[in-house]
Amino acid sequence: MRLSDKISSGILERLYWHRKMSSLRIARIYRCSPEYIRDLLKKYGIRIRTKSEARQLLFNINIPKASLEYFYLRERKSSIEIAKKFNCSSGFIRKKLKEYKIPVRSYKEALAISNKSPYPQKDFGGNLEEKAYLLGFSKGDLWVHSTSKLSSSILIQTNSTKPKFIQLVEDLFCSYGYVRKSNPAKNGAICIRFSLNRSFNFLLEEKDYINPWILDNTKFFGAFLAGYIDAEGTFCLIRHKGVFSIRSQDKNILKQIYAKLIELGILLRPPCIVRKKGTEDVKGTISNKDIWAIFMHRKDAILKLIDLIGPCLKHQQKKKEMEIVKNNIFERDKKYNNRQDRRWCNLYLKGGINYVRT
């Protein structure tokens, strides 16, 4: 009797599909090769298992509906990530999703998840004072962008030759996402990059603009200004007198800062252009835009500014410079009996700024 007569189509189908035997196991029973069993399956028109189905049977893969719903719907994991957990193919996971009637993601949703950063990312906590500071700092000296609307991450990058500034940037964002730092370049500049999740979308807003929610609240404005000063501001001594200044290409932000400071009774002259577009500085850098600046010379104005931003300032070098200027003002007040410099008073009046002598 031929072997094929011993293995009828009914017996083979029962062993292969109902009893879940592999072609190798059936071949051992009938002392033949697995290839011969597979040839019989084709001859009888019995569907042969896919690689995924065979793998599931071989490794006894069992994915309950509740587990698949948890990983796919709640954890928002991709079919590839789930397949790795259960040691099967992503095609098998997609088949199970259909079998369990679990709603499958659209192409755009799947693409966004597949673009998710492989590194751990933490959501922004939502503290408005911290948010205002980060907005000020990012508008001052960070490049913030997103590779696409479907990407699950935004990227933050900056370069600097100042180690303390690089350390500040790292301290601000290291708890929220993955950081990469380059080795110093020939000029000593270090490039630092962060990948943050979409809870930081607020950093992508229009650059040369301060939001009304910040301007309407003195506390939030102080935090924003502290961040902007940590990036762009300077406290220093000129001819033994403490002064404060900000230089930036952000004309509108400087005008908004000026207007808010005047509203708070912190007197300074309006922003002015200090370098024209296309001009070269002492380092040989050519500016691609006009560079604007605001300057503050009045002792009382600088002290009020320090009271406003001091608690929120984070740049250690800027804090030291701020203290030097503050102590300089106290020493001058003690020496000259708190007398204001008439020159600056006259300039304020000439600029149309009302003030009260102190």
C-alpha positions in Angstrom: 0.0 0.0 0.0 1.3 3.4 -0.9 2.0 5.9 1.9 -0.5 8.4 0.3 -3.2 5.7 0.7 -2.5 5.5 4.5 -2.7 9.3 4.8 -6.0 10.4 3.5 -7.0 14.0 3.1 -9.4 13.8 6.1 -6.7 12.3 8.4 -4.1 14.8 7.2 -6.4 17.8 7.7 -7.4 16.5 11.2 -3.8 16.1 12.3 -2.5 19.3 10.7 -5.3 21.8 11.5 -7.5 20.3 14.3 -4.7 18.7 16.4 -2.3 21.5 15.4 0.6 19.1 14.5 3.5 20.4 12.5 4.5 18.8 9.2 7.7 17.5 11.0 5.7 15.8 13.7 3.3 14.1 11.2 6.3 13.0 9.1 7.8 11.3 12.2 4.6 9.4 12.8 4.5 8.0 9.2 8.3 7.8 8.9 8.6 10.1 5.9 10.0 13.5 5.2 8.4 16.8 6.2 8.7 17.8 2.5 6.5 14.8 1.5 3.8 15.8 4.0 3.8 19.4 2.6 3.5 18.0 -0.9 0.4 16.0 0.3 -1.1 19.1 1.8 -0.8 20.9 -1.6 -2.1 17.8 -3.4 -5.2 17.7 -1.2 -5.7 21.4 -1.3 -5.2 21.9 2.4 -4.0 25.4 3.2 -0.4 25.4 4.5 0.3 27.6 7.6 2.0 30.9 7.1 5.4 31.5 8.7 3.8 33.5 11.4 1.2 30.8 12.2 3.9 28.1 12.2 6.0 30.3 14.5 3.0 30.8 16.8 2.5 27.0 17.0 6.2 26.2 17.4 6.7 28.7 20.3 3.2 28.3 21.7 2.4 32.1 21.2 -0.8 33.1 22.9 -1.9 36.7 22.9 -5.1 37.3 24.9 -7.4 40.1 23.6 -7.0 42.0 26.9 -3.2 42.1 26.6 -3.4 43.2 22.9 -5.9 46.0 23.7 -3.6 47.2 26.6 -0.4 47.4 24.5 -2.1 48.7 21.3 -4.8 51.1 22.7 -3.5 52.2 26.1 0.2 52.0 25.7 0.0 53.2 22.1 2.7 50.7 21.0 3.1 49.8 17.3 2.5 46.3 15.9 6.3 45.9 15.5 6.9 46.8 19.2 4.1 44.3 20.3 5.5 41.6 18.0 8.9 41.9 19.7 7.3 41.3 23.1 5.5 38.1 22.0 8.3 36.9 19.7 6.2 36.9 16.6 5.8 38.9 13.4 4.1 42.2 13.1 1.8 40.7 10.4 0.5 38.2 13.0 -0.2 41.1 15.4 -2.2 42.9 12.7 -4.1 39.7 12.0 -5.0 39.3 15.7 -6.2 42.9 15.8 -8.6 42.1 13.0 -9.6 38.8 14.6 -10.3 40.5 18.0 -12.1 43.4 16.1 -9.7 46.0 17.8 -9.9 49.3 15.8 -6.7 49.6 13.7 -5.0 53.0 13.5 -5.0 55.2 10.5 -1.9 55.6 8.4 -1.1 59.0 9.9 -1.6 57.7 13.5 0.7 54.7 12.8 3.3 56.9 11.2 3.4 59.3 14.1 3.9 56.3 16.5 6.6 54.8 14.4 8.4 58.1 14.5 8.4 58.0 18.3 11.8 58.6 19.9 13.5 55.4 21.0 14.7 57.2 24.2 12.6 57.9 27.3 10.8 61.3 27.3 9.0 63.0 30.1 5.9 65.3 29.8 6.2 68.9 30.7 4.8 69.5 34.2 2.6 72.4 33.2 4.0 75.0 35.7 3.3 78.4 34.1 6.3 80.1 35.7 8.7 77.5 34.4 6.9 77.6 31.0 7.4 81.4 30.9 11.1 81.0 31.7 11.6 78.3 29.1 9.8 80.5 26.5 12.1 83.4 27.3 15.2 81.3 27.2 14.3 79.5 23.9 13.4 82.7 22.1 16.7 84.1 23.2 19.2 81.5 22.2 17.7 78.1 21.1 16.8 76.6 17.8 13.5 74.7 18.2 12.0 72.8 15.3 10.0 69.7 14.4 11.0 67.4 11.5 7.3 67.0 10.5 3.8 67.5 11.8 3.5 63.7 12.3 6.7 63.4 14.3 6.1 62.6 18.0 9.2 64.7 19.1 10.5 68.2 18.8 14.2 69.0 18.6 16.1 71.7 20.5 19.6 72.7 19.6 22.2 75.4 20.4 25.9 76.0 20.1 28.2 77.9 22.5 31.8 78.3 23.4 30.8 79.0 27.0 30.7 75.8 29.2 28.4 77.4 31.8 25.8 78.2 29.2 25.9 74.6 27.8 25.6 73.3 31.4 22.5 75.6 32.0 20.9 74.2 28.8 21.6 70.7 29.9 20.2 71.3 33.4 17.0 72.8 32.0 16.1 69.9 29.7 18.0 66.8 30.8 15.1 65.5 32.9 12.7 65.7 30.0 14.5 63.9 27.2 17.6 62.5 25.6 20.6 64.8 25.3 23.6 64.6 22.9 26.7 66.8 23.2 29.4 67.1 20.6 33.1 67.4 21.4 34.4 71.0 21.3 35.1 72.2 17.8 38.3 74.0 16.8 36.9 77.3 18.1 35.8 75.6 21.3 32.1 75.6 20.5 30.0 72.7 21.8 26.7 71.7 20.1 24.0 70.3 22.4 20.7 68.7 21.2 17.6 67.5 22.9 14.7 65.4 21.8 11.5 66.3 23.7 7.9 65.0 23.3 5.0 67.1 22.1 4.1 68.4 25.5 6.8 71.0 24.7 4.9 72.2 21.5 4.6 75.7 23.1 8.3 76.2 22.3 7.5 76.1 18.6 5.4 79.3 18.7 6.3 82.5 16.8 9.8 83.6 17.9 9.6 87.4 17.9 6.6 87.7 20.1 5.6 87.6 23.8 2.2 86.0 24.6 -0.4 88.1 26.3 -0.8 85.6 29.2 2.9 86.4 30.1 2.5 90.2 29.7 -0.7 90.3 31.8 1.0 88.7 34.8 4.0 90.4 36.5 5.3 87.1 38.0 5.2 85.3 34.6 6.7 88.3 32.9 9.6 88.3 35.4 10.2 84.6 34.7 10.1 85.1 30.9 12.5 88.1 31.2 14.8 86.1 33.4 15.0 83.4 30.8 15.5 85.9 28.0 18.3 87.6 30.0 20.0 84.3 30.8 20.2 83.9 27.0 20.8 87.5 25.8 21.2 89.9 28.7 24.3 91.4 30.3 25.1 93.0 33.7 28.4 94.7 33.7 30.4 97.7 35.0 31.2 100.6 32.6 33.5 103.3 33.9 32.9 101.9 37.4 29.1 102.2 37.0 26.7 99.2 36.9 24.6 99.0 33.7 22.3 96.5 32.2 21.7 95.7 28.5 20.1 93.3 26.1 21.2 92.9 22.4 19.1 90.9 20.1 17.6 90.6 16.6 14.1 90.3 18.2 12.9 93.8 17.6 9.3 93.1 18.6 10.2 91.3 21.8 12.5 94.1 22.9 9.7 96.6 22.3 7.3 94.5 24.3 9.8 94.2 27.1 10.4 98.0 27.1 6.7 98.8 27.2 6.1 96.4 30.1 9.1 97.7 32.1 7.9 101.3 31.7 4.4 100.1 32.9 6.0 98.6 36.0 7.9 101.9 36.7 11.3 100.5 35.6 12.6 103.4 33.5 14.8 102.9 30.4 15.1 104.4 27.0 13.4 102.8 24.0 15.1 100.0 22.0 17.5 101.2 19.3 19.6 99.7 16.5 23.2 99.1 17.5 24.3 97.2 14.4 22.9 97.4 10.9 22.1 94.3 8.8 25.1 93.2 6.8 27.7 94.8 9.1 30.6 92.9 10.6 31.5 92.7 14.3 35.0 92.4 15.8 35.0 88.6 15.5 34.2 88.8 11.8 30.6 87.7 12.1 28.2 89.4 9.6 24.7 90.0 10.9 21.8 88.8 8.7 19.4 91.2 10.5 19.5 94.5 12.3 20.6 94.1 15.9 18.6 96.0 18.4 19.4 96.8 22.1 17.9 98.2 25.2 20.1 99.8 27.9 19.4 100.6 31.5 21.6 103.1 33.5 19.3 104.4 36.3 20.3 102.9 39.6 16.7 102.7 40.9 15.6 101.0 37.6 18.3 98.4 37.7 17.5 97.6 41.4 13.8 97.2 40.5 14.8 95.0 37.5 16.9 92.8 39.9 13.9 92.4 42.3 11.7 91.4 39.3 14.0 88.8 37.7 16.4 87.8 40.5 14.4 84.9 41.9 14.1 83.3 38.4 17.6 83.8 37.0 19.4 80.5 36.6 22.6 81.3 34.7 25.3 81.2 37.4 27.6 83.6 35.7 24.8 86.1 35.1 23.8 85.9 38.7 27.3 86.7 39.8 27.5 89.7 37.4 24.1 90.8 38.7 25.3 90.8 42.3 28.4 92.8 41.3 26.2 95.5 39.7 23.9 95.5 42.6 26.7 96.0 45.1 28.2 98.7 42.9 24.9 100.6 43.1 24.8 100.3 46.9 28.3 101.6 47.2 27.6 104.5 44.9 24.4 105.3 46.8 26.4 105.3 50.1 29.2 107.4 48.6 27.0 110.0 46.7 24.0 110.0 49.1 21.6 108.2 46.6 21.9 111.0 44.0 20.7 110.3 40.5 22.8 111.1 37.4 21.2 114.2 35.8 22.5 113.2 32.4 20.2 110.1 32.2 17.2 112.1 33.7 17.6 114.6 30.8 17.8 111.8 28.3 14.6 110.2 29.6 12.8 113.5 29.4 14.1 114.0 25.8 12.7 110.6 24.9 9.3 111.5 26.2 9.5 109.3 29.3 8.0 110.6 32.5 9.8 109.8 35.7 9.8 110.6 39.4 13.1 111.7 41.0 14.2 109.4 43.8 
